Amino acid sequence: MIMKNYIWTLPTRLFHWLLAISFTAAYILGELDEFKNLHFAFGAFVGTIIFFRVLFGFFGPKHSRFSDFPIGFKNQVEFVKAFFANSKVYVGHNPLASLVMISIFIIGIACSLSGFLFYATENNVLSLNLGEDFLGEMHEILATLFLILVIFHLAGIFLDLIFHPKNGIFQSIFTGYKNVEAQKVELNSFQKFFSVLWLVVPFMFFYLAFGLQITNHDSENSKSDKTEQHEGGDDD
């Protein structure tokens, strides 16, 4: 009988759930003009928390590191062929999940950055030659790609739950434990210190982004129209 082993440390699990909550909130609020500041805040949170996860991927515990992600083409083929046979158990991320996660990191940061550039251009914070329309469309495209990747991620979890229930992959998202033969994972002192920053800094960016000033273009256009009308009246 295979015993449960601790694979996913608390920082990795918290990242997973905080990213899920913040992206969902940002995506929904993006359609509501009256909640623009909250959309900015959650978007900034998404980009920041992913950035720290990327750093964690270079010096975090074994199964959180990118070096443990089996993303090679041969690994992908092997995984697909053996999926239903359940002949191989992956301690960390499986090959396909590894690709999806890395894609989420890249698209997530790009989406958050494009959102900031769109805000900065729209509100005259930065002068860029890209144009508001281009940045707005790019931000929407990246957000849609992010959503698609999340759906792939959820589909993978669902399939694992159906075909590989004994591995305890779904439960590991909550507990950190999987039914696999592996060495127990522990955080060293530096990783614990970094994890504190990982949780604190994104909330700081959330607060700062929530306080961003928004230029009321409708009000400015209305004032401009009134001025033109007034000047036109004087000419008459």
Secondary structure by P-SEA (a helix, b strand, c coil): cbbbbbcccaaaaaaaaaaaaaaaaaaaacccccaaaaaaaaaaaaaaaaaaaaaaaaccccccccccccccaaaaaaaaaaccccccccccccaaaaaaaaaaaaaaaaaaaaaaaaaaaaaccccccccaaaaaaaaaaaaaaaaaaaaaaaaaaaaaaacccccccccccccccccccccbbbbcaaaaaaaaaaacaaaaaaaaaaabbbbaaaaaaaaaaaaaaaaaaaac
